[in-house]
Amino acid sequence: MSTSTARLPHGGKEPVTTKLVTVVVSLAILTFLAILDELGTNLPVLSMAWILQHPEISCVIAGASKPGQLENNLKASGFQIPADAMAEIDRITGFHRFERHVG
């Protein structure tokens, strides 16, 4: 990547790569927001449901200190994320299945 810089308002310099990372992260956030809107849920429910739908993830350690958190945890247990949304989330997060075989 280029090491050129852009001027900041206070006169400092910001690497162009920082701007690129900001754009990539912003696009990922917008994509997540679109998925949430399409599925009609919130991020805590989607996050836990995503974990629960990955059989290679052996457990979820969930906590709740407020009633709303417990409600989200319970909603996630029955929430099914469609395959196309799962694939998009995996792509955005860079999730790659990992299997460890002992022996």
C-alpha positions in Angstrom: 0.0 0.0 0.0 1.0 3.6 -0.5 2.6 5.4 2.3 1.4 8.8 1.1 -0.4 11.0 3.7 -3.2 13.5 3.8 -3.3 16.6 5.9 -5.5 16.6 9.0 -7.4 19.8 10.0 -5.0 20.4 12.9 -2.0 20.3 10.5 -0.9 16.7 11.3 -0.7 13.9 8.8 -2.9 10.8 8.5 -1.7 7.8 6.5 -3.9 7.0 3.5 -4.1 3.4 4.8 -6.0 4.8 7.9 -8.6 6.3 5.6 -8.9 3.0 3.7 -9.4 1.1 7.0 -12.1 3.6 8.0 -13.9 3.1 4.7 -13.8 -0.7 4.9 -15.0 -0.7 8.5 -17.8 1.8 7.7 -19.0 -0.4 4.8 -19.0 -3.5 7.1 -21.1 -1.6 9.7 -23.5 -0.5 7.0 -23.8 -4.0 5.7 -24.5 -5.3 9.3 -27.1 -2.6 9.7 -28.8 -3.7 6.5 -28.8 -7.3 7.6 -30.3 -6.4 11.0 -33.0 -4.4 9.3 -33.7 -7.1 6.8 -34.0 -9.7 9.5 -35.9 -7.5 11.9 -33.7 -8.0 14.9 -31.0 -6.4 16.9 -27.2 -6.9 17.2 -27.2 -8.9 20.5 -29.8 -11.4 19.1 -28.0 -11.7 15.8 -24.6 -12.1 17.4 -25.7 -14.9 19.7 -27.8 -16.6 17.1 -24.7 -16.5 14.7 -22.7 -18.3 17.4 -25.4 -20.8 18.1 -25.7 -21.6 14.4 -22.0 -22.5 14.0 -21.6 -26.1 15.1 -17.9 -25.7 15.3 -18.3 -23.3 18.2 -18.8 -25.6 21.1 -20.5 -23.3 23.6 -21.8 -19.8 24.3 -21.0 -18.1 27.6 -23.8 -15.7 28.0 -24.5 -13.4 30.9 -27.3 -11.0 31.7 -27.4 -8.3 34.3 -30.6 -6.7 33.0 -34.0 -8.1 32.0 -33.5 -6.9 28.4 -30.2 -8.8 28.1 -31.9 -12.0 29.2 -34.8 -11.4 26.7 -32.2 -11.0 23.9 -30.5 -14.2 25.0 -33.7 -16.1 24.9 -34.7 -14.7 21.5 -31.4 -15.7 20.1 -31.9 -19.3 21.1 -34.8 -19.7 18.6 -33.7 -17.1 16.0 -32.7 -18.7 12.6 -30.4 -16.7 10.4 -31.0 -17.5 6.7 -28.0 -19.2 4.9 -27.4 -16.2 2.7 -27.2 -13.8 5.7 -24.9 -16.3 7.5 -22.6 -16.4 4.5 -22.5 -12.5 4.4 -21.8 -12.2 8.1 -19.0 -14.8 7.8 -17.6 -12.8 4.8 -17.7 -9.5 6.7 -16.1 -10.9 9.9 -13.6 -13.1 8.0 -14.8 -16.2 9.8 -13.2 -19.4 8.7 -14.2 -22.7 10.0 -11.5 -24.4 12.0 -11.4 -28.1 12.9 -8.9 -29.6 15.2 -8.3 -33.3 14.9 -6.4 -34.9 17.8 -4.6 -38.2 17.2 
